[in-house]
Amino acid sequence: MKNRQNLGDTSPEEFRSELHELADWIADFRQNLGSLPVAPNDKPGAILAALPAEPPDEGEPFEKILGDVDRLIVPGMVHWSHPMFLGYFGWTTTAPSILGEIITAPLNVNAMTWRTCPAATELETLVIDWIRQWMHLPEEFGGVVFDTASVGVMHALAVAREEAAPSIRKRGLVGAGAPVFRIYASEQAHSSAEKAAIALGLGEENVQRVTTDAHFCIDPNALREMIARDIGNNYKPLAVIATVGTTSTASVDPVADIAKICRENKMWLHIDGAYGAGFAILPENKSLTNGWSEADSIVVNPHKSLFVPLDFSVLYVRGLERLRRVFTLVPEYLRGDTVEAQKNYMDYGIQLGRRFRALKAWVIFRSFGREGMAARLREFVRLANVFAGWLKSDDRFQLAAPVNMGVVCFRFVGGDESKIDQLNSDIVEKINASGRAYLTQTKLRGRTVMRIGLGNVLTTEEHLRKAWEMIQETASELNRER
């Protein structure tokens, strides 16, 4: 062995120097982010082709690695934190969130049991309860942190499945003689419902999509009729997923009405509040929580609307022990690190290894406070309504859905009707390819519409004005070419 003294870590002096270099890099990146293209326009494979195909035999200095990040990685990114990124829900990165991530990395703990890191477990419990209070959920709701709402809904439906046929955990669906279960969600609900049904052996086709009303909210009468029809055909209604802030339009399903239907039919009620639930911290949005106390489970994603960086999602269950009964499993090699009297978060899901996600949330919540977060959410709502006002002033455009929270769906209608769908899609594609802004598109009632999502603390009214002018100019240009 040629140099045994190099087998340890980077020296403290060198590491300190690299940290300072990285701190300057991060600060410069954040300061100059607005001058970068929002998204690349390279062909697939361009980044991979620029990287060495063979793994390195010898170590390389951090300075060279960071230089390649600048040269190869940053230009190949869609910058979700860019002030002109207006796609999806426009989630944001903030200075406190970056600091929280930096603190978390060197600690590098596994938050699977209380004993493996008491601070991680207890801080997670605290942060979950802070969010519960902001969401106005009763104390009987306990939670667990997952990465995304898709994983949360899968765990919630696993509990619903077990309570409907209690021996499935041990014997499986066939062994337990389980019926064919049905899950109901609106036609606007997230595709995680089908993903969960696939993973749980319930079957993608058994997720039934319920029609929506003029505001893209689930129609309770249509839901009731669908359940009655399924019962008549010997299906077993298992759960309804009500959405608070749908992906396309941020519409809010009538949770209280759905809860009543669930009680009548002894069904599980899950609320997908991944985006919209965070807006409950606004006192003026208290009505948003109507019916939530009747739910069996609810998901909220602080990485969408409460300023926590990806990934951070909380699943709340009314009576968290219901979740534990389905997933607790302690192998012998962990028995010494399991304290029965304490909460062991590995018992509440399929994950064993768990990141210390709660630390970054704790840093952010303390840095902003509820009032700071509420003020920023109000600004997103204000900007969405400002944009809607601009749309109404140009008769070539029209709103495609009511403006909800920070989401605006709209449509260019000023050209040949037979080509309007393609034209709306082309407007989005051309703007995104330019690197000057980033929008998304969706379909509503079979029509292609453009969509913006406001949720970035760096996005100002001036940025939004530039995006609107770009949309107008691109629409005019493409319409002339038709």
Helices and strands as residue ranges (DSSP letters): G 4-7, H 12-32, G 33-35, H 46-50, H 62-68, I 69-73, G 74-76, H 95-107, H 118-134, E 141-146, H 149-164, H 168-175, E 181-186, H 192-199, G 204-206, E 207-210, H 220-232, E 236-243, H 255-264, E 268-273, G 276-281, G 283-289, G 292-294, E 297-300, H 302-305, E 313-318, H 321-327, H 332-335, G 345-348, H 358-392, E 397-399, E 407-412, G 417-419, H 420-434, E 440-444, E 447-453, H 461-481
